[in-house]
């Protein structure tokens, strides 16, 4: 009987996917687990890198071969359909698991039956140099608002405070429906919200560092930071993920606050880049019936016509 399935999507990750899979396959546990990796019709050597590991690892490593490029959501659907475990962990094909990850998360879910999603702290590191950049959750700008045992309302109000490759969920009966969110760029956030709802449980953090989030030129964050249109599209998908929670019975006020917070976050992103018109557009949209994420949010909205003054207030150099 398989206790944990780790699902790993991979597209054009020849340089990284082997290390990713080995960091999972070599985990030491007192239970049975499998690693299910999907090659999304990569055009580099990703499939060969996966196939090279199969003779050694046998049934522990399962390969799902997409007949053509399906994209992340459809690939996740195929991975979830193939996964047999009671618990399902997600790891991007360019990230790394650290020793003890699977055992610690499975133990936590065993001991906390009311937990739907368990996540851990992750190191963010620069791929070429190996330099540690920061810790994902504890250094996140909204960390002070996130309790160790959070819930769906925290996800909606405060955004993506859990790194994608740190998540393990408890299997529920609506796995296909959890992907029915319509987002194309941001796929982890609406999935977390759906899993918190369908799993009918809390979203709990392990403070131990049990994974490494790789930053490189083709990573999600790097692509978004280079493209203003993509950053705006990401913002709209984050908003969409919040509003879809209305169908789960989430309080409309919480949903509206979540949308406002995502707009505020994007506004500051554009402000820092000197994109003052985009800042003004997003911060104007971020006002929510007198609710503000924090004091910076209130001040930025009040001074939205003076972006240079907001930058000075925040201690940022003029671009």
N, C-alpha and C positions, 0 to 999 in steps of 0.2 A: 504494500500500500504506500502510495506516494504522499508524503505530508506537505512538502513544499515544491511548487513549480516556480522557477525563475524564467520569466519571459524576456527575451532580448531581441529587439528589432535592429536590423543592420542594413544600411545602404551606403555603399562606397566607403567602407571603413576598414579597408585592407590593412592600414598601418596600426590599427588599434584593436580590432575585434578579437584577435588571438589573445592578447593580454587580458582583455575584459573577460573572456570565457574562462581562461585559466584561473583568474582570481575567484571565479564562482565554482568551477569544477573541483578545485582543491580545498574548498571549505570543509572543515571537520565538524560533523554533526552526529548526534545519536539517533537520527531518523533518516529515512529515505528521502532523497530529493532528486529533481531532474532540472536540467537547463534546456529550455526550448528556445532556439534561435531561429529567426526568420531572415533569410536573405531576400531583400525586396528587389530582385532582378538587378543587382549591382553590375556596373560595367567595368569595375576594377577587379582586383584579386580577392575580394571579400569572401566569395564562396569557397575558393581554394583554401583560404586561411582557416575556414570553419571545417572543411572536409579533412584537412591535415590532422585535426584533433580527434576525429571520430574513431579511428582504429584503437586508440588508447583508452577512450572513455566509454565506448559502447553505448548502452541504453541510457546512461546518465545524460548524454548529449543528444538531443533530438533536433533535426534540421527540418524546417519548413521552407520549401522553395517556392517563392511566388512565380507564377508563369510569366508575369510582366510586372512592371512597377505599379504598385497599388497605393502607395502613400502610407502614412503612419497609421491612420485610423483603421483602414481595412486590414493592414498588417497586424495590428493589435487584435482585431477580431479573429484572425486566423490563429494567432498565438493563444488567445484565451480558449478557443475551441479545442486546441490540442493539449492544453494544460490539464493535468490530472490531479494536482495537489489540492489539499484542503485550504492551504494558504498560497497566495500568489504574490510573488515579488516581481517588481519591474526594474530593469536595469538597461539604460541606453548602451548601445554597442561600443561606445568610446569611453565609457566610465569604468571605474574599478571598484570592486568589493574588497574590503579589508577583512583579515581573519576574524572569525567569530560573528560575522554579520548575520548569517542565516540562523545560527543557533540562538543568538540573543533575541532576534525578532520573533522567531517561532515560540521561544519560551515565554516571551511577554504576552503574545496572543493566547497561549495556553492558560496563563495565569490571570488574564483579564478578559473574561468572556464578553464584557460589554464594549470592548474596543473593536471598531470596524477597520481602522487604518492605523498601522504602526509605522513611524518613520524615525530615522536617526540623523544625527549630525553628520555633515559631509565637509571634507576639505575641498576648496576650489583651488586648482593648481594650473599653472601655465605649462602647456604640454611640452614645448621645446626645451625649456630650462628646468622644469620640475619645480619651480618656485611656488611656494604656498602663497596664495593671494589673500584668502580670508576663509572663514567658516560660513557656510551657507545660512544656517538658521540663526545662530547666536549673533551674527553680525548683520542680519537683515534689518532694514531700517524700522520695521514694525515689531521687532522681537519683544519689546516690553509689553506688548498687548496680547501675546500668545501664551496661555497657560500650558503646563506640561500635558494636561488632559483637555484638549480643545474639542470643538464640535463643529457642525456644519455652519453655524452662524459666524464662527471665527474665519473659516475658509472664505466665506462670502465677503465679510467686512474687510478683511486684511490681506487677502490675496495669496500668492504662491509662497508661503513661508516654509514649505517642505520641498526639498530637492527631489526631482522626479525619480532618480535612481536610488532613493533611500526608502521607498515605499514598499510595504508588504500589507496586503489586504486579506481579510477573511472571505472565503468564497461565499457568494450569495446566489440566489436564483435568477438574478437579472443581469448577468454579465454582458450579454449582447446589448441590452438596453442602456447599459452604462456608457456605451460608445455612441449613442444616438444623440449627439449634441451639435452636429453640423459645423464644428470648428475645423479649420484646415491647418492653422499654424500652431495655435495653442491647443494641445491635445491632453496634457496632463491635468490642467486645472479643472476643466469641466468633468473629467473622469474622477478626480478626487471628490468633487461635490456629489456626483452621482453615487459613488461608492459609500460615502458617509450616509447618504439617504437610504440606499438599498440595503446597506449593511446594518442600518439602524443602531449605530454605535458611535463612540467617540473617536477622536483623531489624536493619538498619543505619541509623544516624543521620547526617544531614548537619547540622552545627552552624550553618550559615547560616540566617538568618531569611528564610523564603520564603513565609510565609503569615500571615494575621491571623484570629484566632478572635474573632468578635463576641459580646459578652455583652449581652443585652437582656431585656426582661421575659418574652418567650415562648421564650427559649433553653432548652436542656436543663438547664443548670446552674441557671438561675434558677428553673425549675419545681421542680426537686428540692429546692433550698434552702428553698422555701416549704412543703414538704409532708413531714411526718415519715413518713407511710405510704409515700409514693413512695420516700423514701430507704431505707426498710427493704426495699421490693420490689427496688430497684436492688441492694442488697447480696445478696439471694437470687439474683438473676440473675447477678451476678458469681461467686457460688459455683457456680452451675450451669455457667457457662462453664468453670470450672476442672475440675469433675468430669467433664464431657464429654470432656476431654482423655485420660481413661483409655482411651477407645476408640481413641486414636491411639498407644497404647503408651507414654504418658508414665509415668514412675515414680510409683507411688501416693504415696510420701512427698512428692514435689514438689507433687503435687496437693493433698494435705492441708495443706501449708505455705501454698499459695496461698489456700485457703479460710480458713485461720487469719488470714492477713494481711488479707484483705478484711473479716473480722469485727472485727479490731483497728482498722482504719481507720474503720469505721462507729461503733465504740464511742467513739472520740475525737471524732468528729463530734457524736454525741449528748451527750457530756460537755460539750463547749464550749457547747452550747445550754442546759445545765442540765437535760437530760433524764436524770436519774441512774438511773432504773430501766432505761431502754433501754441506757444505758452498761453497767450491771451485767450485763444479759442478754447483750449482745454480747461483752463482754470475758471473761465466763465461758466462752462458746463458743469464744473465740479461743485458748485454751490447746491446744497441739498436741504432746503427748508431750515436753514440755520444750524445744520449739523456739520461739523468739521472733524476731519480725521485727527488732527492735533492742532496746536497753536500755529505751527507753520502754515497749515492749510488755511486757517482763518486769516492770517496776516497776508498770505499770498493772494487770496481772493479779494481782500479789502484794497490791496495795492496793485490790482491786476493791470491797471493802465500805466503803471510805472515799473516795468520789468527790471530796469537797472537798479531801482531801489530795492526790489525783492532780492536780487542777487547780492547786493550789499548786506541786506539783513541776514541772509543765509551764510555770509562769509565767503562767497564765491567770487573769483576774479572775473572781471569783465572779459568776454570772449574777443 
